[in-house]
Amino acid sequence: EISAGEVDGYMAAAASAEWEAALRAPRWDAPPAWLHGDIHAGNLLLRDGQVSAVIDFGGLAVGDPPVDLIVAWNLLSADARPVFRDALEANDAPADDAMWAGGRGWALSVSLIALPYYWDTNPWQIEMSQRTLAALLAESDQPA
């Protein structure tokens, strides 16, 4: 039987390793790009099972494009992530290993920050953050 402390220790070590991998990734060296900054299920509208609109542009900014890859972990399944990445690449959107590692780092950061901030006020945000962390840590031994 594994103790809660051992589980917490494993998760902390895995999250730290994930963060370190994101920090080692080459940084975006092109001019800053327009980004949404807050893409998740709550900011996507669907029609007939397809994304028809993106809403809530309160985080619209010019900056680090990997932030918009968070959606790969906060919304998509493990099977859908490679399809999403291939679609980005097929449409000449940056989705190389460095971008993907940066997206993983952003997803980790945003999820960890959200947990204490929303713990008592936003169960949907907590569930999304926990799901995102689980997805990241499940693939943490895989290359970006």
C-alpha positions in Angstrom: 0.0 0.0 0.0 1.3 3.5 -0.9 0.9 6.3 1.6 -0.6 9.7 0.8 2.8 11.2 1.4 4.4 8.9 -1.1 1.7 9.8 -3.7 2.2 13.5 -2.9 5.9 13.1 -3.2 5.6 11.3 -6.6 3.3 14.0 -7.9 5.6 16.8 -6.7 8.6 15.1 -8.3 6.7 14.5 -11.5 5.4 18.1 -11.6 8.9 19.5 -10.9 10.3 17.3 -13.7 7.7 18.5 -16.1 8.4 22.2 -15.1 12.1 21.7 -15.6 11.5 20.1 -19.1 9.5 23.2 -20.0 12.2 25.5 -18.8 14.8 23.7 -20.9 12.8 24.0 -24.1 14.0 26.7 -26.5 12.1 29.9 -26.2 9.9 31.5 -28.9 12.4 33.6 -30.7 10.2 35.1 -33.4 8.3 38.3 -32.9 5.5 38.1 -30.2 2.3 36.7 -31.6 -1.4 37.4 -31.0 -2.8 34.9 -28.6 -6.1 34.2 -26.9 -4.6 33.4 -23.5 -7.5 31.5 -22.0 -8.6 28.7 -24.3 -10.6 26.0 -22.5 -13.9 24.3 -22.8 -15.8 27.2 -21.1 -14.6 29.6 -23.8 -15.5 27.5 -26.8 -18.9 27.3 -28.5 -19.9 24.2 -30.4 -22.4 23.7 -33.2 -23.1 20.1 -34.3 -20.1 18.8 -32.4 -17.7 21.3 -34.0 -16.1 24.4 -32.6 -18.0 27.3 -34.0 -16.6 30.1 -32.0 -14.1 31.1 -29.4 -15.3 33.7 -26.8 -13.9 35.6 -23.8 -11.0 37.6 -25.2 -10.2 39.2 -21.8 -6.7 37.6 -22.0 -6.1 38.7 -25.6 -2.5 39.8 -25.8 0.7 39.7 -27.8 3.2 37.3 -26.3 4.3 33.7 -26.0 2.3 31.5 -28.4 2.7 28.2 -26.5 0.1 29.5 -24.0 -2.6 28.7 -26.5 -1.6 25.1 -26.6 -2.9 24.6 -23.0 -6.1 23.4 -24.6 -4.3 20.2 -25.7 -4.2 19.1 -22.1 -7.2 20.9 -20.5 -9.7 19.7 -23.1 -8.4 17.0 -25.4 -7.9 13.3 -24.6 -4.5 11.6 -25.0 -5.7 10.1 -28.3 -6.8 13.5 -29.6 -3.6 15.4 -28.7 -1.4 14.0 -31.6 -4.3 14.7 -34.0 -4.5 18.3 -32.8 -0.7 18.7 -33.1 -0.7 17.2 -36.6 -3.6 19.6 -37.6 -1.6 22.6 -36.3 1.5 21.5 -38.3 -0.6 20.8 -41.4 -1.9 24.4 -41.2 1.6 25.9 -40.8 0.9 26.7 -37.1 4.0 26.3 -34.9 3.7 23.0 -33.1 7.3 21.8 -32.9 8.8 20.1 -29.9 9.8 23.5 -28.3 6.3 24.9 -28.7 4.7 21.6 -27.4 7.1 21.7 -24.3 6.2 25.3 -23.7 2.5 24.5 -23.9 3.0 21.7 -21.4 4.7 24.2 -19.1 1.9 26.7 -19.5 -0.7 24.0 -18.8 1.2 22.9 -15.7 1.6 26.5 -14.4 -2.0 27.6 -15.0 -3.4 24.4 -13.4 -1.2 24.6 -10.3 -2.0 28.3 -9.8 -5.8 27.7 -10.2 -6.0 25.0 -7.5 -5.6 27.2 -4.4 -7.2 30.3 -6.1 -10.5 28.5 -7.0 -10.5 25.7 -4.5 -13.6 27.0 -2.6 -15.3 29.0 -5.3 -15.2 27.3 -8.7 -15.5 23.5 -8.7 -15.5 23.4 -12.6 -12.1 25.1 -12.6 -10.7 22.8 -10.0 -11.9 19.7 -11.9 -10.4 21.1 -15.1 -7.1 21.8 -13.4 -7.0 18.4 -11.8 -7.8 16.7 -15.1 -5.1 18.8 -16.8 -2.5 17.9 -14.2 -3.4 14.2 -14.5 -3.0 14.3 -18.3 0.4 16.1 -18.1 1.7 13.7 -15.4 0.4 10.6 -17.2 2.6 11.6 -20.2 5.5 13.1 -18.2 7.8 10.3 -19.1 7.2 10.8 -22.8 9.1 13.3 -24.8 7.5 16.6 -25.7 
